[in-house]
């Protein structure tokens, strides 16, 4: 896990001093072979506090969309199905394989982003602070 964070930090360091060039770090939750559920089933979050399951197709769509989004420029975010959201400390292999939840009682971080369109989903993402190291804790897939 630590090497993943170090790699992300190295990418950030490369791009902060390059005007007109941007990066986006996408941290998907547990990957599934399910069909894409689409933008309205997704949640973005920042701070490495939440995770959940997400289809590979949805991750690919998020990556493609993030290329042209100003809100995603120089940003790091997690992505997962909103109804599978769990605090990172509760996520493990066994939890990642369980059914989705109804969202009741799930810890909120204040950084959740949902929407019925890509514009709504990406709105309000925070760019990483120049030189800020990411914390990155817990177990993710």
WOURLIN-V398930 format. One record per residue. N is the residue number from 1. RES is the residue in one letter. SS is DSSP state (hx for helix, st for strand, lp for the rest). PSI is psi in radians with two decimals (none if undefined). NEAR is the number of other ideal C-beta (glycine too) atoms within 8 Angstrom. Layout:
BEGIN
n = {N	N}
res = {RES	RES}
ss = {SS	SS}
psi = {PSI	PSI}
near = {NEAR	NEAR}
END
This chain:
BEGIN
n = {1	2	3	4	5	6	7	8	9	10	11	12	13	14	15	16	17	18	19	20	21	22	23	24	25	26	27	28	29	30	31	32	33	34	35	36	37	38	39	40	41	42	43	44	45	46	47	48	49	50	51	52	53	54	55	56	57	58	59	60	61	62	63	64	65	66	67	68	69	70	71	72	73	74	75	76	77	78	79	80	81	82	83	84	85	86	87	88	89	90	91	92	93	94	95	96	97	98	99	100	101	102	103	104	105	106	107	108	109	110	111	112	113	114	115	116	117	118	119	120	121	122	123	124	125	126	127	128	129	130	131	132	133	134	135	136	137	138	139	140	141}
res = {X	X	X	X	X	X	X	X	X	X	X	X	X	X	X	X	X	X	X	X	X	X	X	X	X	X	X	X	X	X	X	X	X	X	X	X	X	X	X	X	X	X	X	X	X	X	X	X	X	X	X	X	X	X	X	X	X	X	X	X	X	X	X	X	X	X	X	X	X	X	X	X	X	X	X	X	X	X	X	X	X	X	X	X	X	X	X	X	X	X	X	X	X	X	X	X	X	X	X	X	X	X	X	X	X	X	X	X	X	X	X	X	X	X	X	X	X	X	X	X	X	X	X	X	X	X	X	X	X	X	X	X	X	X	X	X	X	X	X	X	X}
ss = {lp	hx	hx	hx	hx	hx	hx	hx	hx	hx	hx	hx	hx	hx	hx	hx	lp	lp	lp	lp	lp	lp	lp	st	st	st	st	st	lp	st	st	st	lp	lp	lp	lp	lp	lp	hx	hx	hx	st	st	st	st	lp	lp	lp	lp	st	st	lp	st	st	st	hx	hx	hx	hx	hx	hx	hx	hx	hx	hx	hx	hx	lp	lp	hx	hx	hx	lp	lp	st	st	st	st	st	st	st	hx	hx	hx	lp	st	st	hx	hx	hx	lp	lp	hx	hx	hx	hx	lp	lp	lp	lp	lp	lp	lp	lp	lp	lp	lp	lp	lp	lp	lp	lp	st	lp	lp	lp	lp	hx	hx	hx	hx	hx	lp	lp	lp	lp	lp	lp	lp	lp	lp	lp	lp	lp	lp	lp	lp	lp	lp	lp	lp}
psi = {-0.72	-0.68	-0.60	-0.81	-0.73	-0.69	-0.76	-0.76	-0.64	-0.69	-0.79	-0.78	-0.63	-0.66	-0.36	-0.47	0.33	1.66	2.38	-0.04	2.43	2.79	2.83	2.22	2.02	2.14	1.62	2.67	-2.73	2.16	2.40	2.85	0.14	2.82	2.72	2.43	-0.29	2.97	-0.66	-0.24	-0.06	2.73	2.39	2.58	2.75	2.56	-0.02	0.80	-0.36	2.74	3.12	-3.11	2.68	2.52	2.64	-0.64	-0.72	-0.66	-0.75	-0.75	-0.72	-0.77	-0.77	-0.80	-0.65	-0.39	-0.67	0.21	2.09	-0.60	-0.38	-0.08	2.21	0.60	2.65	2.28	2.73	2.64	2.51	2.96	2.30	-0.58	0.07	0.13	2.35	2.57	2.47	-0.61	-0.33	-0.07	2.30	3.11	-0.78	-0.68	-0.62	-0.42	-0.17	2.89	2.91	2.90	3.05	0.06	-0.24	2.37	0.07	2.31	2.37	2.48	-0.28	-0.09	0.16	2.48	2.12	2.83	2.87	-0.04	2.86	-0.68	-0.80	-0.70	-0.72	-0.25	2.31	0.05	2.46	2.36	2.58	2.52	2.41	2.21	0.00	2.18	2.52	2.58	-1.01	1.79	2.99	-3.00	2.18	2.81	none}
near = {9	6	6	8	12	8	8	12	10	8	10	16	8	9	11	9	4	7	3	4	6	7	9	13	10	10	10	11	17	13	11	8	5	8	5	8	10	7	10	8	9	16	13	14	15	11	7	11	9	14	12	16	13	16	13	9	9	15	13	8	10	13	10	7	11	11	8	4	10	4	9	12	9	10	13	10	14	12	15	17	15	12	10	12	15	12	9	13	5	7	15	7	6	6	9	11	5	5	3	8	10	5	7	5	2	9	6	5	9	4	9	12	13	10	12	5	7	9	7	9	12	15	9	6	12	7	7	10	5	5	7	7	6	11	7	9	6	9	7	10	7}
END
